[in-house]
């Protein structure tokens, strides 16, 4: 615990857990008809997508979205940005984890 970061293509706690990965997440988002999705960087623990959340970023769901177009936009507007932020903070020793909560320090 506290040693592995994961990026998930939704705003946890929505559309996550066992079986929610890749295009399956975006298919579920579109089927639910939600207007906002995004990505989450969290620590890995023994529960699928259940570790402490470090960062999240929202992405608008557009009426014309397909699972593929939504996946690409979530990657471009959220995942790639958050992952760079999280890795930089980790390398700089700016991430703290305690009592199931994660945060970045200045």
C-alpha positions as CSV (number, residue, x, y, z in Angstrom):
1,X,0.0,0.0,0.0
2,X,1.2,3.5,-0.8
3,X,3.7,2.4,-3.4
4,X,1.7,2.1,-6.6
5,X,-0.3,4.8,-8.4
6,X,-3.0,4.0,-10.9
7,X,-4.9,6.2,-13.3
8,X,-8.5,5.3,-13.9
9,X,-10.6,6.8,-16.8
10,X,-13.5,8.1,-14.7
11,X,-14.2,10.2,-11.6
12,X,-14.1,7.5,-8.9
13,X,-16.3,6.5,-7.2
14,X,-18.3,6.4,-10.5
15,X,-17.7,3.8,-13.2
16,X,-15.0,1.9,-11.4
17,X,-14.3,-1.4,-9.8
18,X,-14.0,-4.9,-11.1
19,X,-14.7,-5.1,-14.8
20,X,-14.4,-1.3,-15.4
21,X,-11.4,-0.7,-17.6
22,X,-10.6,0.7,-21.1
23,X,-13.5,1.3,-23.4
24,X,-15.9,-0.5,-20.9
25,X,-15.7,2.6,-18.7
26,X,-16.6,5.0,-21.5
27,X,-19.4,2.7,-22.8
28,X,-20.9,2.7,-19.3
29,X,-20.6,6.5,-19.0
30,X,-22.4,7.0,-22.3
31,X,-25.1,4.4,-21.4
32,X,-25.8,6.2,-18.1
33,X,-26.2,9.5,-19.9
34,X,-24.0,11.5,-17.6
35,X,-22.8,15.0,-18.7
36,X,-19.4,14.8,-17.0
37,X,-16.7,12.2,-16.7
38,X,-13.0,12.4,-16.2
39,X,-10.0,10.7,-14.7
40,X,-8.7,9.8,-11.3
41,X,-5.1,9.1,-10.0
42,X,-5.3,6.9,-6.9
43,X,-3.1,4.6,-4.9
44,X,-3.6,0.9,-5.5
45,X,-4.8,-1.3,-2.6
46,X,-6.5,-4.6,-2.3
47,X,-9.9,-3.2,-3.6
48,X,-10.4,-2.6,-7.3
49,X,-10.1,1.2,-7.7
50,X,-10.5,1.5,-4.0
51,X,-7.2,3.2,-2.9
52,X,-6.8,6.8,-1.7
53,X,-7.6,9.3,-4.4
54,X,-4.8,11.8,-5.2
55,X,-6.0,13.8,-8.2
56,X,-9.1,14.1,-10.3
57,X,-10.0,16.1,-13.4
58,X,-13.4,16.5,-15.1
59,X,-14.1,16.2,-18.8
60,X,-17.4,17.1,-20.5
61,X,-19.4,14.3,-22.2
62,X,-20.6,15.6,-25.6
63,X,-23.9,14.5,-27.3
64,X,-22.0,13.1,-30.3
65,X,-19.5,11.1,-28.3
66,X,-18.7,7.5,-29.0
67,X,-16.8,5.3,-26.5
68,X,-13.6,5.9,-28.7
69,X,-14.0,9.7,-29.0
70,X,-14.7,10.0,-25.3
71,X,-11.7,7.8,-24.4
72,X,-9.4,9.9,-26.5
73,X,-10.7,13.2,-25.0
74,X,-10.4,11.8,-21.4
75,X,-6.8,10.8,-22.1
76,X,-5.9,14.2,-23.7
77,X,-7.7,16.4,-21.3
78,X,-7.3,14.5,-18.0
79,X,-5.3,11.3,-17.9
80,X,-2.1,12.6,-19.5
81,X,-2.1,15.8,-17.5
82,X,-2.9,14.1,-14.2
83,X,-0.3,11.4,-14.6
84,X,2.5,13.9,-15.3
85,X,1.5,15.9,-12.2
86,X,1.3,12.8,-10.0
87,X,4.7,11.4,-11.2
88,X,6.4,14.8,-10.8
89,X,5.0,15.2,-7.3
90,X,6.0,11.6,-6.4
91,X,9.6,12.2,-7.7
92,X,9.8,15.4,-5.7
93,X,8.6,13.8,-2.5
94,X,5.4,15.9,-2.4
95,X,2.8,13.1,-2.0
96,X,1.5,12.2,1.5
97,X,-0.7,9.3,2.4
98,X,-2.2,8.7,5.8
99,X,-5.4,7.2,7.2
100,X,-6.7,6.3,3.7
101,X,-6.3,9.8,2.3
102,X,-3.7,11.1,-0.2
103,X,-2.6,14.7,-0.9
104,X,0.1,16.7,-2.5
105,X,2.2,19.2,-0.5
106,X,3.7,22.4,-1.8
